[in-house]
Amino acid sequence: MARDYKEEYSSYHSKPEQIKRRAARVMARRHKERNGEARKGDGKDVDHKNGNPLDNRPENLRMRDRSANRGDKTK
């Protein structure tokens, strides 16, 4: 069955809570880039150790390989 991206966006991604979470993840990535810990296209993700993307304290953030970071999200 084909994905209905328009429906998916309207029912999930456009929600204010999800927009806030996305903005927090982007801010964390930009913080790491400014500090020289990340570069565009490096194939890494910013991992929030406690799983909360709204918690951008430096001690909660670390750089991880994209596949490792996305593979352990089944907490």
All heavy atoms as a GROMACS GRO file, in nm:
protein
  621
    1MET      N    1   0.084  -0.118   0.000
    1MET     CA    2   0.000   0.000   0.000
    1MET      C    3   0.089   0.125   0.000
    1MET      O    4   0.185   0.134   0.076
    1MET     CB    5  -0.089  -0.002   0.124
    1MET     CG    6  -0.187   0.111   0.130
    1MET     SD    7  -0.314   0.077   0.252
    1MET     CE    8  -0.290   0.213   0.359
    2ALA      N    9   0.058   0.220  -0.082
    2ALA     CA   10   0.137   0.342  -0.095
    2ALA      C   11   0.106   0.437   0.022
    2ALA      O   12  -0.006   0.442   0.073
    2ALA     CB   13   0.106   0.412  -0.226
    3ARG      N   14   0.208   0.509   0.065
    3ARG     CA   15   0.190   0.605   0.173
    3ARG      C   16   0.120   0.730   0.121
    3ARG      O   17   0.147   0.776   0.011
    3ARG     CB   18   0.325   0.647   0.231
    3ARG     CG   19   0.388   0.540   0.314
    3ARG     CD   20   0.526   0.576   0.360
    3ARG     NE   21   0.526   0.684   0.457
    3ARG     CZ   22   0.636   0.728   0.518
    3ARG    NH1   23   0.753   0.677   0.491
    3ARG    NH2   24   0.629   0.826   0.605
    4ASP      N   25   0.031   0.782   0.200
    4ASP     CA   26  -0.037   0.908   0.168
    4ASP      C   27   0.033   1.018   0.247
    4ASP      O   28   0.000   1.047   0.361
    4ASP     CB   29  -0.185   0.898   0.206
    4ASP     CG   30  -0.263   1.022   0.166
    4ASP    OD1   31  -0.201   1.121   0.121
    4ASP    OD2   32  -0.386   1.020   0.182
    5TYR      N   33   0.134   1.077   0.185
    5TYR     CA   34   0.217   1.175   0.255
    5TYR      C   35   0.138   1.299   0.296
    5TYR      O   36   0.164   1.357   0.401
    5TYR     CB   37   0.336   1.214   0.168
    5TYR     CG   38   0.435   1.101   0.154
    5TYR    CD1   39   0.436   1.022   0.041
    5TYR    CD2   40   0.527   1.074   0.255
    5TYR    CE1   41   0.527   0.917   0.028
    5TYR    CE2   42   0.617   0.970   0.243
    5TYR     CZ   43   0.616   0.893   0.129
    5TYR     OH   44   0.706   0.790   0.118
    6LYS      N   45   0.046   1.340   0.215
    6LYS     CA   46  -0.035   1.458   0.248
    6LYS      C   47  -0.116   1.432   0.374
    6LYS      O   48  -0.122   1.516   0.464
    6LYS     CB   49  -0.126   1.492   0.130
    6LYS     CG   50  -0.190   1.626   0.139
    6LYS     CD   51  -0.262   1.660   0.010
    6LYS     CE   52  -0.300   1.805   0.007
    6LYS     NZ   53  -0.364   1.843  -0.118
    7GLU      N   54  -0.178   1.317   0.382
    7GLU     CA   55  -0.256   1.280   0.501
    7GLU      C   56  -0.165   1.265   0.623
    7GLU      O   57  -0.198   1.309   0.733
    7GLU     CB   58  -0.333   1.150   0.476
    7GLU     CG   59  -0.402   1.095   0.600
    7GLU     CD   60  -0.508   1.188   0.658
    7GLU    OE1   61  -0.567   1.266   0.581
    7GLU    OE2   62  -0.530   1.182   0.780
    8GLU      N   63  -0.049   1.204   0.602
    8GLU     CA   64   0.047   1.185   0.711
    8GLU      C   65   0.091   1.320   0.768
    8GLU      O   66   0.099   1.338   0.889
    8GLU     CB   67   0.168   1.108   0.658
    8GLU     CG   68   0.264   1.063   0.763
    8GLU     CD   69   0.376   0.979   0.705
    8GLU    OE1   70   0.349   0.892   0.621
    8GLU    OE2   71   0.490   1.002   0.746
    9TYR      N   72   0.117   1.415   0.680
    9TYR     CA   73   0.158   1.547   0.726
    9TYR      C   74   0.046   1.615   0.803
    9TYR      O   75   0.067   1.668   0.912
    9TYR     CB   76   0.201   1.637   0.609
    9TYR     CG   77   0.246   1.772   0.657
    9TYR    CD1   78   0.375   1.791   0.704
    9TYR    CD2   79   0.159   1.880   0.660
    9TYR    CE1   80   0.416   1.913   0.753
    9TYR    CE2   81   0.200   2.003   0.708
    9TYR     CZ   82   0.328   2.019   0.755
    9TYR     OH   83   0.367   2.140   0.804
   10SER      N   84  -0.075   1.612   0.749
   10SER     CA   85  -0.185   1.682   0.814
   10SER      C   86  -0.225   1.619   0.946
   10SER      O   87  -0.272   1.688   1.036
   10SER     CB   88  -0.306   1.691   0.721
   10SER     OG   89  -0.361   1.563   0.700
   11SER      N   90  -0.205   1.488   0.961
   11SER     CA   91  -0.247   1.424   1.085
   11SER      C   92  -0.137   1.412   1.189
   11SER      O   93  -0.165   1.383   1.305
   11SER     CB   94  -0.302   1.284   1.054
   11SER     OG   95  -0.198   1.201   1.008
   12TYR      N   96  -0.011   1.437   1.151
   12TYR     CA   97   0.098   1.419   1.248
   12TYR      C   98   0.199   1.533   1.244
   12TYR      O   99   0.216   1.605   1.342
   12TYR     CB  100   0.169   1.286   1.224
   12TYR     CG  101   0.280   1.258   1.322
   12TYR    CD1  102   0.252   1.221   1.452
   12TYR    CD2  103   0.413   1.271   1.285
   12TYR    CE1  104   0.353   1.197   1.544
   12TYR    CE2  105   0.515   1.246   1.375
   12TYR     CZ  106   0.484   1.210   1.504
   12TYR     OH  107   0.585   1.187   1.593
   13HIS      N  108   0.265   1.552   1.133
   13HIS     CA  109   0.378   1.644   1.126
   13HIS      C  110   0.340   1.791   1.142
   13HIS      O  111   0.424   1.871   1.180
   13HIS     CB  112   0.454   1.625   0.994
   13HIS     CG  113   0.516   1.491   0.982
   13HIS    ND1  114   0.620   1.450   1.061
   13HIS    CD2  115   0.485   1.386   0.903
   13HIS    CE1  116   0.653   1.326   1.029
   13HIS    NE2  117   0.573   1.284   0.933
   14SER      N  118   0.218   1.827   1.111
   14SER     CA  119   0.179   1.967   1.121
   14SER      C  120   0.125   2.004   1.259
   14SER      O  121   0.089   2.119   1.281
   14SER     CB  122   0.075   2.000   1.014
   14SER     OG  123  -0.046   1.929   1.039
   15LYS      N  124   0.120   1.909   1.350
   15LYS     CA  125   0.071   1.937   1.485
   15LYS      C  126   0.170   2.028   1.558
   15LYS      O  127   0.292   2.012   1.546
   15LYS     CB  128   0.055   1.807   1.564
   15LYS     CG  129  -0.040   1.709   1.502
   15LYS     CD  130  -0.182   1.749   1.528
   15LYS     CE  131  -0.273   1.637   1.481
   15LYS     NZ  132  -0.393   1.682   1.425
   16PRO      N  133   0.121   2.123   1.636
   16PRO     CA  134   0.210   2.215   1.708
   16PRO      C  135   0.314   2.144   1.795
   16PRO      O  136   0.429   2.188   1.801
   16PRO     CB  137   0.115   2.298   1.793
   16PRO     CG  138  -0.014   2.293   1.719
   16PRO     CD  139  -0.019   2.157   1.655
   17GLU      N  140   0.277   2.036   1.858
   17GLU     CA  141   0.373   1.962   1.942
   17GLU      C  142   0.488   1.906   1.859
   17GLU      O  143   0.604   1.913   1.898
   17GLU     CB  144   0.303   1.848   2.016
   17GLU     CG  145   0.398   1.767   2.100
   17GLU     CD  146   0.330   1.645   2.164
   17GLU    OE1  147   0.207   1.640   2.168
   17GLU    OE2  148   0.405   1.557   2.210
   18GLN      N  149   0.457   1.852   1.741
   18GLN     CA  150   0.560   1.795   1.656
   18GLN      C  151   0.648   1.904   1.595
   18GLN      O  152   0.768   1.884   1.577
   18GLN     CB  153   0.498   1.708   1.547
   18GLN     CG  154   0.428   1.586   1.602
   18GLN     CD  155   0.516   1.505   1.695
   18GLN    OE1  156   0.634   1.484   1.670
   18GLN    NE2  157   0.459   1.462   1.806
   19ILE      N  158   0.589   2.018   1.563
   19ILE     CA  159   0.667   2.130   1.512
   19ILE      C  160   0.766   2.177   1.618
   19ILE      O  161   0.882   2.204   1.589
   19ILE     CB  162   0.574   2.243   1.466
   19ILE    CG1  163   0.496   2.199   1.341
   19ILE    CG2  164   0.652   2.371   1.438
   19ILE    CD1  165   0.386   2.293   1.299
   20LYS      N  166   0.721   2.182   1.743
   20LYS     CA  167   0.808   2.224   1.854
   20LYS      C  168   0.923   2.125   1.873
   20LYS      O  169   1.038   2.164   1.893
   20LYS     CB  170   0.725   2.234   1.982
   20LYS     CG  171   0.800   2.285   2.100
   20LYS     CD  172   0.707   2.300   2.220
   20LYS     CE  173   0.782   2.347   2.342
   20LYS     NZ  174   0.695   2.361   2.458
   21ARG      N  175   0.893   1.995   1.866
   21ARG     CA  176   0.996   1.894   1.883
   21ARG      C  177   1.099   1.900   1.770
   21ARG      O  178   1.218   1.888   1.792
   21ARG     CB  179   0.932   1.755   1.891
   21ARG     CG  180   0.852   1.734   2.019
   21ARG     CD  181   0.767   1.610   2.013
   21ARG     NE  182   0.845   1.488   2.018
   21ARG     CZ  183   0.873   1.420   2.127
   21ARG    NH1  184   0.828   1.464   2.242
   21ARG    NH2  185   0.944   1.311   2.122
   22ARG      N  186   1.052   1.921   1.648
   22ARG     CA  187   1.142   1.932   1.533
   22ARG      C  188   1.234   2.053   1.548
   22ARG      O  189   1.354   2.046   1.523
   22ARG     CB  190   1.060   1.941   1.404
   22ARG     CG  191   1.138   1.971   1.280
   22ARG     CD  192   1.223   1.856   1.239
   22ARG     NE  193   1.290   1.885   1.114
   22ARG     CZ  194   1.372   1.804   1.055
   22ARG    NH1  195   1.397   1.687   1.107
   22ARG    NH2  196   1.428   1.838   0.944
   23ALA      N  197   1.177   2.165   1.589
   23ALA     CA  198   1.256   2.287   1.608
   23ALA      C  199   1.363   2.266   1.714
   23ALA      O  200   1.477   2.312   1.699
   23ALA     CB  201   1.166   2.404   1.646
   24ALA      N  202   1.331   2.192   1.820
   24ALA     CA  203   1.428   2.165   1.926
   24ALA      C  204   1.541   2.077   1.874
   24ALA      O  205   1.658   2.097   1.909
   24ALA     CB  206   1.360   2.099   2.045
   25ARG      N  207   1.508   1.977   1.790
   25ARG     CA  208   1.613   1.892   1.732
   25ARG      C  209   1.705   1.972   1.641
   25ARG      O  210   1.827   1.954   1.642
   25ARG     CB  211   1.549   1.775   1.656
   25ARG     CG  212   1.485   1.671   1.747
   25ARG     CD  213   1.448   1.544   1.672
   25ARG     NE  214   1.359   1.567   1.560
   25ARG     CZ  215   1.226   1.565   1.568
   25ARG    NH1  216   1.167   1.543   1.684
   25ARG    NH2  217   1.153   1.586   1.460
   26VAL      N  218   1.647   2.063   1.562
   26VAL     CA  219   1.726   2.147   1.473
   26VAL      C  220   1.819   2.237   1.555
   26VAL      O  221   1.936   2.255   1.522
   26VAL     CB  222   1.635   2.230   1.380
   26VAL    CG1  223   1.713   2.338   1.308
   26VAL    CG2  224   1.566   2.138   1.280
   27MET      N  225   1.767   2.294   1.665
   27MET     CA  226   1.850   2.380   1.750
   27MET      C  227   1.967   2.302   1.809
   27MET      O  228   2.078   2.354   1.818
   27MET     CB  229   1.764   2.440   1.862
   27MET     CG  230   1.676   2.552   1.816
   27MET     SD  231   1.566   2.618   1.942
   27MET     CE  232   1.664   2.619   2.088
   28ALA      N  233   1.944   2.178   1.850
   28ALA     CA  234   2.050   2.096   1.906
   28ALA      C  235   2.158   2.072   1.801
   28ALA      O  236   2.278   2.080   1.830
   28ALA     CB  237   1.995   1.963   1.956
   29ARG      N  238   2.118   2.042   1.679
   29ARG     CA  239   2.214   2.018   1.571
   29ARG      C  240   2.296   2.144   1.542
   29ARG      O  241   2.418   2.139   1.528
   29ARG     CB  242   2.138   1.973   1.445
   29ARG     CG  243   2.224   1.955   1.323
   29ARG     CD  244   2.305   1.831   1.332
   29ARG     NE  245   2.400   1.823   1.224
   29ARG     CZ  246   2.469   1.717   1.195
   29ARG    NH1  247   2.453   1.606   1.264
   29ARG    NH2  248   2.555   1.717   1.098
   30ARG      N  249   2.231   2.257   1.536
   30ARG     CA  250   2.301   2.383   1.509
   30ARG      C  251   2.398   2.417   1.621
   30ARG      O  252   2.507   2.470   1.595
   30ARG     CB  253   2.201   2.495   1.488
   30ARG     CG  254   2.130   2.480   1.355
   30ARG     CD  255   2.042   2.596   1.325
   30ARG     NE  256   1.978   2.573   1.195
   30ARG     CZ  257   1.867   2.631   1.158
   30ARG    NH1  258   1.806   2.716   1.239
   30ARG    NH2  259   1.814   2.606   1.041
   31HIS      N  260   2.362   2.388   1.744
   31HIS     CA  261   2.452   2.411   1.858
   31HIS      C  262   2.580   2.328   1.841
   31HIS      O  263   2.690   2.378   1.860
   31HIS     CB  264   2.382   2.377   1.988
   31HIS     CG  265   2.468   2.386   2.109
   31HIS    ND1  266   2.507   2.506   2.163
   31HIS    CD2  267   2.528   2.290   2.183
   31HIS    CE1  268   2.586   2.483   2.267
   31HIS    NE2  269   2.600   2.352   2.281
   32LYS      N  270   2.563   2.201   1.804
   32LYS     CA  271   2.679   2.114   1.784
   32LYS      C  272   2.764   2.162   1.666
   32LYS      O  273   2.887   2.153   1.670
   32LYS     CB  274   2.635   1.970   1.761
   32LYS     CG  275   2.578   1.903   1.884
   32LYS     CD  276   2.688   1.880   1.986
   32LYS     CE  277   2.641   1.795   2.100
   32LYS     NZ  278   2.744   1.778   2.201
   33GLU      N  279   2.701   2.212   1.561
   33GLU     CA  280   2.776   2.263   1.447
   33GLU      C  281   2.856   2.388   1.484
   33GLU      O  282   2.971   2.402   1.445
   33GLU     CB  283   2.682   2.295   1.331
   33GLU     CG  284   2.628   2.171   1.263
   33GLU     CD  285   2.526   2.201   1.155
   33GLU    OE1  286   2.489   2.319   1.134
   33GLU    OE2  287   2.482   2.105   1.090
   34ARG      N  288   2.797   2.477   1.563
   34ARG     CA  289   2.868   2.598   1.606
   34ARG      C  290   2.989   2.564   1.692
   34ARG      O  291   3.091   2.632   1.687
   34ARG     CB  292   2.775   2.690   1.685
   34ARG     CG  293   2.686   2.775   1.600
   34ARG     CD  294   2.621   2.886   1.680
   34ARG     NE  295   2.547   2.838   1.795
   34ARG     CZ  296   2.418   2.805   1.795
   34ARG    NH1  297   2.348   2.816   1.684
   34ARG    NH2  298   2.358   2.764   1.904
   35ASN      N  299   2.979   2.458   1.772
   35ASN     CA  300   3.089   2.418   1.860
   35ASN      C  301   3.192   2.330   1.789
   35ASN      O  302   3.286   2.284   1.852
   35ASN     CB  303   3.035   2.344   1.983
   35ASN     CG  304   2.963   2.437   2.077
   35ASN    OD1  305   2.985   2.558   2.074
   35ASN    ND2  306   2.878   2.383   2.160
   36GLY      N  307   3.171   2.303   1.662
   36GLY     CA  308   3.266   2.224   1.586
   36GLY      C  309   3.255   2.074   1.608
   36GLY      O  310   3.341   1.998   1.566
   37GLU      N  311   3.149   2.030   1.674
   37GLU     CA  312   3.132   1.887   1.701
   37GLU      C  313   3.059   1.816   1.588
   37GLU      O  314   3.055   1.693   1.586
   37GLU     CB  315   3.054   1.868   1.832
   37GLU     CG  316   3.128   1.924   1.952
   37GLU     CD  317   3.046   1.913   2.078
   37GLU    OE1  318   2.996   1.802   2.107
   37GLU    OE2  319   3.031   2.015   2.147
   38ALA      N  320   3.000   1.892   1.496
   38ALA     CA  321   2.926   1.832   1.384
   38ALA      C  322   2.949   1.917   1.260
   38ALA      O  323   2.978   2.037   1.269
   38ALA     CB  324   2.777   1.826   1.416
   39ARG      N  325   2.937   1.852   1.144
   39ARG     CA  326   2.946   1.921   1.016
   39ARG      C  327   2.830   1.875   0.929
   39ARG      O  328   2.784   1.761   0.941
   39ARG     CB  329   3.077   1.887   0.945
   39ARG     CG  330   3.199   1.942   1.011
   39ARG     CD  331   3.325   1.917   0.926
   39ARG     NE  332   3.326   1.791   0.854
   39ARG     CZ  333   3.373   1.675   0.903
   39ARG    NH1  334   3.420   1.670   1.026
   39ARG    NH2  335   3.371   1.567   0.830
   40LYS      N  336   2.787   1.961   0.839
   40LYS     CA  337   2.682   1.923   0.746
   40LYS      C  338   2.731   1.805   0.663
   40LYS      O  339   2.844   1.802   0.618
   40LYS     CB  340   2.645   2.038   0.655
   40LYS     CG  341   2.570   2.147   0.726
   40LYS     CD  342   2.526   2.254   0.630
   40LYS     CE  343   2.450   2.360   0.706
   40LYS     NZ  344   2.406   2.469   0.619
   41GLY      N  345   2.645   1.707   0.646
   41GLY     CA  346   2.679   1.592   0.564
   41GLY      C  347   2.772   1.492   0.629
   41GLY      O  348   2.828   1.407   0.562
   42ASP      N  349   2.788   1.498   0.761
   42ASP     CA  350   2.881   1.407   0.829
   42ASP      C  351   2.821   1.269   0.857
   42ASP      O  352   2.891   1.180   0.903
   42ASP     CB  353   2.933   1.469   0.958
   42ASP     CG  354   2.826   1.496   1.062
   42ASP    OD1  355   2.708   1.463   1.038
   42ASP    OD2  356   2.861   1.554   1.166
   43GLY      N  357   2.692   1.250   0.830
   43GLY     CA  358   2.628   1.120   0.850
   43GLY      C  359   2.600   1.088   0.995
   43GLY      O  360   2.579   0.972   1.030
   44LYS      N  361   2.599   1.190   1.080
   44LYS     CA  362   2.575   1.168   1.222
   44LYS      C  363   2.450   1.242   1.266
   44LYS      O  364   2.409   1.340   1.206
   44LYS     CB  365   2.696   1.213   1.303
   44LYS     CG  366   2.821   1.137   1.268
   44LYS     CD  367   2.922   1.148   1.376
   44LYS     CE  368   3.047   1.074   1.334
   44LYS     NZ  369   3.058   0.945   1.391
   45ASP      N  370   2.392   1.193   1.374
   45ASP     CA  371   2.276   1.257   1.437
   45ASP      C  372   2.314   1.307   1.574
   45ASP      O  373   2.405   1.254   1.637
   45ASP     CB  374   2.163   1.155   1.457
   45ASP     CG  375   2.085   1.125   1.331
   45ASP    OD1  376   2.100   1.199   1.233
   45ASP    OD2  377   2.007   1.028   1.333
   46VAL      N  378   2.240   1.406   1.621
   46VAL     CA  379   2.253   1.448   1.760
   46VAL      C  380   2.160   1.358   1.839
   46VAL      O  381   2.040   1.352   1.812
   46VAL     CB  382   2.214   1.596   1.778
   46VAL    CG1  383   2.217   1.634   1.925
   46VAL    CG2  384   2.308   1.685   1.699
   47ASP      N  385   2.214   1.289   1.936
   47ASP     CA  386   2.136   1.198   2.019
   47ASP      C  387   2.107   1.265   2.152
   47ASP      O  388   2.195   1.323   2.214
   47ASP     CB  389   2.216   1.069   2.043
   47ASP     CG  390   2.140   0.971   2.131
   47ASP    OD1  391   2.017   0.960   2.117
   47ASP    OD2  392   2.205   0.903   2.213
   48HIS      N  393   1.981   1.260   2.193
   48HIS     CA  394   1.943   1.308   2.324
   48HIS      C  395   1.946   1.186   2.416
   48HIS      O  396   1.866   1.094   2.401
   48HIS     CB  397   1.803   1.369   2.320
   48HIS     CG  398   1.797   1.495   2.241
   48HIS    ND1  399   1.790   1.496   2.104
   48HIS    CD2  400   1.799   1.624   2.279
   48HIS    CE1  401   1.787   1.622   2.062
   48HIS    NE2  402   1.793   1.701   2.166
   49LYS      N  403   2.038   1.185   2.510
   49LYS     CA  404   2.061   1.068   2.594
   49LYS      C  405   1.935   1.023   2.667
   49LYS      O  406   1.911   0.904   2.683
   49LYS     CB  407   2.172   1.096   2.694
   49LYS     CG  408   2.308   1.116   2.630
   49LYS     CD  409   2.411   1.153   2.734
   49LYS     CE  410   2.541   1.194   2.670
   49LYS     NZ  411   2.638   1.239   2.769
   50ASN      N  412   1.854   1.118   2.712
   50ASN     CA  413   1.734   1.081   2.787
   50ASN      C  414   1.612   1.062   2.698
   50ASN      O  415   1.503   1.036   2.747
   50ASN     CB  416   1.705   1.183   2.898
   50ASN     CG  417   1.666   1.319   2.845
   50ASN    OD1  418   1.656   1.341   2.725
   50ASN    ND2  419   1.645   1.412   2.936
   51GLY      N  420   1.629   1.076   2.566
   51GLY     CA  421   1.520   1.051   2.472
   51GLY      C  422   1.424   1.167   2.455
   51GLY      O  423   1.327   1.156   2.380
   52ASN      N  424   1.447   1.278   2.522
   52ASN     CA  425   1.358   1.393   2.514
   52ASN      C  426   1.420   1.498   2.422
   52ASN      O  427   1.516   1.565   2.460
   52ASN     CB  428   1.336   1.452   2.654
   52ASN     CG  429   1.245   1.572   2.653
   52ASN    OD1  430   1.194   1.613   2.550
   52ASN    ND2  431   1.224   1.629   2.770
   53PRO      N  432   1.365   1.518   2.300
   53PRO     CA  433   1.425   1.613   2.208
   53PRO      C  434   1.412   1.758   2.252
   53PRO      O  435   1.475   1.846   2.196
   53PRO     CB  436   1.350   1.589   2.077
   53PRO     CG  437   1.221   1.530   2.118
   53PRO     CD  438   1.249   1.450   2.242
   54LEU      N  439   1.331   1.784   2.354
   54LEU     CA  440   1.316   1.920   2.405
   54LEU      C  441   1.423   1.954   2.509
   54LEU      O  442   1.437   2.069   2.548
   54LEU     CB  443   1.177   1.939   2.464
   54LEU     CG  444   1.061   1.915   2.368
   54LEU    CD1  445   0.928   1.930   2.440
   54LEU    CD2  446   1.069   2.007   2.248
   55ASP      N  447   1.498   1.855   2.554
   55ASP     CA  448   1.601   1.874   2.656
   55ASP      C  449   1.737   1.892   2.587
   55ASP      O  450   1.805   1.795   2.557
   55ASP     CB  451   1.604   1.753   2.750
   55ASP     CG  452   1.704   1.767   2.862
   55ASP    OD1  453   1.772   1.872   2.869
   55ASP    OD2  454   1.716   1.674   2.942
   56ASN      N  455   1.773   2.016   2.560
   56ASN     CA  456   1.895   2.045   2.486
   56ASN      C  457   2.011   2.088   2.576
   56ASN      O  458   2.099   2.161   2.533
   56ASN     CB  459   1.869   2.151   2.379
   56ASN     CG  460   1.793   2.096   2.262
   56ASN    OD1  461   1.802   1.977   2.233
   56ASN    ND2  462   1.719   2.179   2.194
   57ARG      N  463   2.013   2.040   2.699
   57ARG     CA  464   2.128   2.069   2.785
   57ARG      C  465   2.250   2.001   2.726
   57ARG      O  466   2.241   1.888   2.675
   57ARG     CB  467   2.104   2.014   2.927
   57ARG     CG  468   1.993   2.084   3.002
   57ARG     CD  469   1.964   2.016   3.135
   57ARG     NE  470   1.913   1.881   3.109
   57ARG     CZ  471   1.952   1.773   3.177
   57ARG    NH1  472   2.040   1.781   3.274
   57ARG    NH2  473   1.902   1.654   3.147
   58PRO      N  474   2.366   2.068   2.728
   58PRO     CA  475   2.486   2.009   2.667
   58PRO      C  476   2.520   1.869   2.720
   58PRO      O  477   2.564   1.783   2.644
   58PRO     CB  478   2.597   2.108   2.704
   58PRO     CG  479   2.526   2.237   2.723
   58PRO     CD  480   2.390   2.202   2.779
   59GLU      N  481   2.495   1.844   2.848
   59GLU     CA  482   2.527   1.711   2.903
   59GLU      C  483   2.430   1.602   2.855
   59GLU      O  484   2.457   1.483   2.873
   59GLU     CB  485   2.533   1.714   3.056
   59GLU     CG  486   2.404   1.755   3.123
   59GLU     CD  487   2.391   1.904   3.148
   59GLU    OE1  488   2.470   1.983   3.094
   59GLU    OE2  489   2.298   1.941   3.220
   60ASN      N  490   2.320   1.643   2.793
   60ASN     CA  491   2.224   1.546   2.742
   60ASN      C  492   2.245   1.516   2.593
   60ASN      O  493   2.183   1.428   2.537
   60ASN     CB  494   2.080   1.596   2.764
   60ASN     CG  495   1.977   1.493   2.728
   60ASN    OD1  496   1.989   1.376   2.762
   60ASN    ND2  497   1.876   1.534   2.655
   61LEU      N  498   2.334   1.590   2.527
   61LEU     CA  499   2.354   1.575   2.384
   61LEU      C  500   2.486   1.504   2.353
   61LEU      O  501   2.586   1.525   2.421
   61LEU     CB  502   2.357   1.712   2.317
   61LEU     CG  503   2.232   1.797   2.333
   61LEU    CD1  504   2.254   1.934   2.270
   61LEU    CD2  505   2.111   1.729   2.275
   62ARG      N  506   2.482   1.421   2.250
   62ARG     CA  507   2.604   1.356   2.200
   62ARG      C  508   2.584   1.327   2.052
   62ARG      O  509   2.472   1.316   2.004
   62ARG     CB  510   2.633   1.228   2.277
   62ARG     CG  511   2.528   1.121   2.258
   62ARG     CD  512   2.557   0.996   2.337
   62ARG     NE  513   2.441   0.908   2.332
   62ARG     CZ  514   2.426   0.802   2.406
   62ARG    NH1  515   2.518   0.771   2.495
   62ARG    NH2  516   2.319   0.727   2.395
   63MET      N  517   2.695   1.317   1.981
   63MET     CA  518   2.692   1.284   1.839
   63MET      C  519   2.702   1.133   1.824
   63MET      O  520   2.783   1.069   1.890
   63MET     CB  521   2.807   1.352   1.764
   63MET     CG  522   2.802   1.503   1.766
   63MET     SD  523   2.649   1.573   1.702
   63MET     CE  524   2.649   1.513   1.534
   64ARG      N  525   2.616   1.078   1.739
   64ARG     CA  526   2.618   0.933   1.714
   64ARG      C  527   2.602   0.906   1.567
   64ARG      O  528   2.542   0.985   1.494
   64ARG     CB  529   2.504   0.864   1.789
   64ARG     CG  530   2.525   0.867   1.938
   64ARG     CD  531   2.434   0.778   2.014
   64ARG     NE  532   2.452   0.638   1.983
   64ARG     CZ  533   2.357   0.547   2.001
   64ARG    NH1  534   2.240   0.581   2.047
   64ARG    NH2  535   2.380   0.421   1.973
   65ASP      N  536   2.652   0.792   1.524
   65ASP     CA  537   2.631   0.749   1.388
   65ASP      C  538   2.481   0.738   1.362
   65ASP      O  539   2.405   0.691   1.447
   65ASP     CB  540   2.699   0.613   1.367
   65ASP     CG  541   2.689   0.569   1.224
   65ASP    OD1  542   2.755   0.630   1.140
   65ASP    OD2  543   2.614   0.472   1.199
   66ARG      N  544   2.438   0.782   1.245
   66ARG     CA  545   2.295   0.786   1.213
   66ARG      C  546   2.227   0.651   1.231
   66ARG      O  547   2.120   0.641   1.291
   66ARG     CB  548   2.278   0.836   1.071
   66ARG     CG  549   2.136   0.853   1.030
   66ARG     CD  550   2.124   0.913   0.893
   66ARG     NE  551   2.171   1.050   0.897
   66ARG     CZ  552   2.225   1.113   0.794
   66ARG    NH1  553   2.240   1.053   0.680
   66ARG    NH2  554   2.264   1.239   0.806
   67SER      N  555   2.288   0.545   1.181
   67SER     CA  556   2.223   0.414   1.188
   67SER      C  557   2.215   0.365   1.333
   67SER      O  558   2.116   0.303   1.372
   67SER     CB  559   2.296   0.312   1.102
   67SER     OG  560   2.429   0.296   1.146
   68ALA      N  561   2.316   0.392   1.414
   68ALA     CA  562   2.313   0.349   1.554
   68ALA      C  563   2.207   0.428   1.630
   68ALA      O  564   2.132   0.373   1.711
   68ALA     CB  565   2.449   0.370   1.619
   69ASN      N  566   2.199   0.558   1.605
   69ASN     CA  567   2.105   0.642   1.677
   69ASN      C  568   1.960   0.606   1.642
   69ASN      O  569   1.877   0.595   1.731
   69ASN     CB  570   2.130   0.790   1.644
   69ASN     CG  571   2.046   0.882   1.728
   69ASN    OD1  572   2.035   0.864   1.848
   69ASN    ND2  573   1.988   0.981   1.665
   70ARG      N  574   1.933   0.584   1.517
   70ARG     CA  575   1.796   0.555   1.477
   70ARG      C  576   1.758   0.409   1.504
   70ARG      O  577   1.641   0.376   1.509
   70ARG     CB  578   1.779   0.589   1.330
   70ARG     CG  579   1.794   0.738   1.309
   70ARG     CD  580   1.782   0.779   1.166
   70ARG     NE  581   1.813   0.921   1.154
   70ARG     CZ  582   1.797   0.990   1.043
   70ARG    NH1  583   1.753   0.930   0.934
   70ARG    NH2  584   1.827   1.118   1.039
   71GLY      N  585   1.857   0.325   1.522
   71GLY     CA  586   1.830   0.184   1.547
   71GLY      C  587   1.791   0.154   1.689
   71GLY      O  588   1.729   0.052   1.717
   72ASP      N  589   1.823   0.242   1.784
   72ASP     CA  590   1.792   0.212   1.924
   72ASP      C  591   1.676   0.293   1.977
   72ASP      O  592   1.660   0.309   2.097
   72ASP     CB  593   1.916   0.234   2.012
   72ASP     CG  594   1.956   0.379   2.025
   72ASP    OD1  595   1.894   0.464   1.959
   72ASP    OD2  596   2.050   0.407   2.100
   73LYS      N  597   1.590   0.342   1.894
   73LYS     CA  598   1.477   0.424   1.936
   73LYS      C  599   1.358   0.340   1.980
   73LYS      O  600   1.248   0.392   1.991
   73LYS     CB  601   1.437   0.521   1.827
   73LYS     CG  602   1.542   0.623   1.797
   73LYS     CD  603   1.573   0.706   1.919
   73LYS     CE  604   1.682   0.805   1.891
   73LYS     NZ  605   1.732   0.871   2.009
   74THR      N  606   1.376   0.215   2.005
   74THR     CA  607   1.266   0.128   2.047
   74THR      C  608   1.264   0.113   2.197
   74THR      O  609   1.247   0.004   2.250
   74THR     CB  610   1.276  -0.010   1.979
   74THR    OG1  611   1.404  -0.066   2.013
   74THR    CG2  612   1.262   0.002   1.829
   75LYS      N  613   1.286   0.221   2.269
   75LYS     CA  614   1.291   0.219   2.417
   75LYS      C  615   1.154   0.204   2.477
   75LYS      O  616   1.057   0.246   2.430
   75LYS     CB  617   1.356   0.346   2.470
   75LYS     CG  618   1.501   0.356   2.430
   75LYS     CD  619   1.560   0.485   2.478
   75LYS     CE  620   1.702   0.498   2.433
   75LYS     NZ  621   1.762   0.623   2.469
   0.00000   0.00000   0.00000
